[in-house]
Amino acid sequence: MPTFTASRLETWARNVVLTDRWLEITRLLSRAGIDCLTHKGMALIHTVYPDPGLRPMADVDLLVRADDAGGAARVLRDAGYCAVEAPNDGRRRPYLVAERDGITIDLHWHLAHYSRFDGIVAVDHDGVWRRARPLATPAGDRLTLSAEDTLLHVALHLTLGSEFGRLVWFSDVDALVRAYADTLDWDLALSEATRWRVRVIVGYVLDVARAALGSPVPDSVARRFRPDAGRRAALRTCLAAPCPPSVARIGDSRVYLGETLLMDRGRDVARVFGRSVFPSSEWTRSHYEVARAWQVPVFRLLHPFRFCYLAAKHLR
């Protein structure tokens, strides 16, 4: 059997199991009177991909309102899920990772929370819930993000989330733009991107998707999102734009610099750069997998020197 066919069938089988578990947990949440929005992979395979075997998934991502987080966690627990990664602080880490029989549910009450960008990226959660759309399934309707909010969220996850610039997430953007080519409200997308302070991020993602995958983003739209020429030149240097970063195999230090340059406002570029060079204790503990408290200040002290060394090495 050809490798692609075997991979597609394996992905399809995995996604069938994930879908069954997704339908179960969303049904239980609904019975408990808790609204949830399905996002990322599970929503995309049911809306923009013609075949669920074309888009691999590792878990199921759900968003609930912050006030419902405790109740939703209890629903998961009563359904037999055990916390794999629980939040240490409801403000700093607003999600719960729970697992049952090898299936993982990522329960979020904030769409995009990244410590380096606290107080900078500002997701409009009220608007996200207000613009939510039905997601039809054979088992009944669920809720998902609007196409415009999905575009912004995928762009955010692709750039500021884990594993910067993976090709599969650019494929998500491409599939989304193609599926909603005639109905996507670009004016709304630009307005919300500006409100969330992610206009430059979305512009960068759209430029890469257009160049690498031929995504049908109109030139007039791309120009409205695109940053100035100086910023684009810097992004080409840091991120090998418009090549997808995972294909270009760029190093971490270039990623940090690139993420910094993706901020909308000049003062936020400076803030993120400062946080990149002088990270928080939380980030240091997570990034360096520090086990003992006394190690945190040591790694925080050494990090600026390591950052500058790697930056000089990778940008030569």
N, C-alpha and C positions, 0 to 999 in steps of 0.2 A: 504494500500500500504506500503511495507517495507520502512523503513527510508532511506536506501541507494538509492533505486529507486526513491523515491520522491525528494531526494536531487539532484540526477543526472539530473532529468528532470527540476528541478528549475534552476540548473546551465546551462543546455543546453539552456533553454529559454532565460535566461539573456545573454548568450554568442551570441545567434542569434541577439539580439537587438544591442549588442556592435559591432558585426561584420558588421551589416548594417551601423551603424554610422561610423565605421572605413573606410569602402569602400567609403562612401560619402566624408569624410574629406580628404582622400588621393587622391581622384579624383580631388577635388577642389585645393589641393596643386599642383598637377601635372599640372592642367590648368594654374596655376599662375607661372609655371616654377620653382617650388621649389621641389627639391628631398627630400624624407624623408625615413628613415629606421624604419620599425616596429620592436619592440623588446618586451621582456618579454612575458606576458601571451598571447597576441593576436598572436604573431609569433609562440609561442610554440603549441597552439591548432591547428594551421594549418600545422605544420611540424612534431611534434614528438608524439602527443597524437592521438590514433586511434578514439577517440570519444570526441567531444568538451564538452560534459557533464561531463567529468572526471576532468576538471581543472577549478576551479572557478576564476573569474576575477572581479576586482572592477572598472577598468578603461582601457583606451587605451593609450599605451605608444608609442610615436613617437620621433624620433631623426632627427633634421635638422642641417644643417651647421650653425655655429655661424653667418655668414654673412646674412643668410636667416631668422634669428629669428624674426626680425621686420615684414618682409613680411608674415611669417607664422602666426604670432599673428593677423595680419590684416585679413587674410583669415578666421581664427577662429571667429573673431569678426563679419565679414560680414555674416558668416553662422549662427549667432545668439547665439554664445557662450559668456558667461560673465566670466571674470577673477574671480576665487575664491581665488587664491593665486598667486600674481604676484611677480616677483623678485624685491627686494629692491635695488639690485645692480647687474648689469649684470655679474660682475666678480665673486661675491660670491655666487649667487643663480641663476645659469643658467637654469631656467626652468619656465614654465608658466602652471598653473593648471586652466583649463577653463571648464565650465559646461553649458549644455543645456538640459532641461527636464530630469534632474536626471542622465544624462550620462556625465562622466568626461573624458576629454582629457588631458593627461600629455604630454606637449610639452617640449622636452629637446633639448639643444644644447651642452650638455656635458653628456657622458654616466654615469659617476660616480663621482659626486662632493660631497665630505663630508668634512666639515671644519676641523675636527680633523686630516685629512690626507692630507691637502694641501701641495704640494711640495714633497709628498712622493709617493703616488699612481700616476702613470703617464700613463693614457690611450692613446694609439696610435690611435688618431682619423683618421689621414690620412690613416693608414693601415686598419682601420675598414671600411672606405668608399671604399677603393680600393678592399677589399676582399668581399664586399657585394654581396649577391646572390639573384636571383629572388625568389619571393614567389608567386606561382601560385594560383589564385582564379578564380571562375567562371566569375568574372567581369574583369579579366585581371591580368597581373603580377604586383606585388608590389615588394619592396626591403626589405630584412632583413639581419641580421648579418650572417656571415659564422658560421658553426657549432663550430669552434674553438673559435671564438670571443664570441659566445653565451655562451659557457661554462665558459669563463673567466668572462663575465658580470654577469651571474647568480651567480657565486661564490662570486663576489664582492658584489652584492646586498644582498645576503644571510648573509654575515658576517659584512659588514660595513654600510649597508643601514638600513632601519627601521625594527623593530621587528626581532631582531637577531635570526637566526637559525630556522625559521619556517619550519615545516615538509614539507609543500607544495613545498618549494623551493628545498629541497633535492629530492623530487619527480620529479621536473623539471630536475635536474641533472641526475637522474636515467633514465628518459624517453629519454633524449638527448643521453646519452651514449648507450642505447639500440638501439635507432633509427639509430645511425651512427656508430654502432659497427665495421663495415667493411670499413668505409670510413673516419672516423675522423683521421686527421693528428696530431698524438700526438707530433711529433717533432715540428711542427709549434705551437701547443698549448703551449708546454714548452718554446719555444723561445719567444713567445709573452708574456707569463706569467712572464718571466724574464725581458722583456723589460718594462712591466707595473708595475713591482715590486710586483707581487701578486703570486709568485710561492708557498710560504708557505700557503697562503690562499687556493689556488686551491688544494694543497696536503691535507690540513685538510679536505676540503669539500669532496674530493674523498674518503678519508679514512672513513668518516662517512657514505657516500652513500654505500660504499662497505659493511661495517659492519652492517648497519641498514636495507638496502634494497636489498643487494646482487647485487649491480650494477656491470656489467661485465667489470671492469677496470682491465687490465692485471697487474699481480704482478710487472712486470718489469717497467711498466708505473708508478704505485703507488710509487715505490721506488725512481724514478727520481724526483718526485714532493715533496716527504716527507721531512720534516725538520729533524734535528739531534735528537738523542735520548733524550737529555736534554730538548729540546723545546717540544717534544712530551709528556714527562712526565709532564711538566708545563701545557700544554694544557689539559691533562687529569684532572689535579687538578682544573683548572679554569673552564673548559667547560664540564666536565664529558665525554670527548671524549672517545670512538667514538659514544656515544649516541647523537641523535639530541638534541640541547640545549632546544628547546621548550618542548620536552618530559621530559627532566631532570628537567625543571622548575628552572633554575639557576637565581640568582638575578642580578641586574644591575651592581653592583660593580665587580662581576666575569666576566660579559660580557666585561666591560671596560678593565679589565686586560687581558682577552683572546684576544680581538681585538689588544691590544698592542703587545702581543706575536706573532701575526700573521704577523707582518711586516717582510719583507725579510732581511733588513739590521739591524745590531746591533745598529747603531747610530739612526735609525728610531724608534726602540723600545724605546730608551730613549726619543726621541722627542715626541712620542705619549703619553708616560707615563706622561711626563711633562704637555702636553696639557690636559690630563685626570684629573690631580690633580689641575692644575691651568688653567681653561678653558678661552676661549676668551669671550668678552662681547656678541658677536653674539650668541655663543652656550649657554651661561648662560641665555640670554633673551628668547631663544627658549625653552630650556629644562625646565626651571622653570616657563615658561609662565609669565614672568615679564611684568607688565603693565606700570610701571612708571620708568623713567630714573634713579632716585635716588636709586631704589632697585637693579639695576644691580651690582654696586660695593659691596653692602652688601652681595648679594648672592655669588659673586665671592670670597669674604673674607671667608664666611662660608663653601663654597663647599669643600675645602681641608680637613677640619675636618670631614665633613659628609662622604666624600669618604673614609678616613682612618677608620672611625667607621664601615661603611658598609662592607669594605673589611675584616676587622678583624672578624666581625660577620659571614659573609658568608663563609669565608675560614677556619673556625674552624672545 
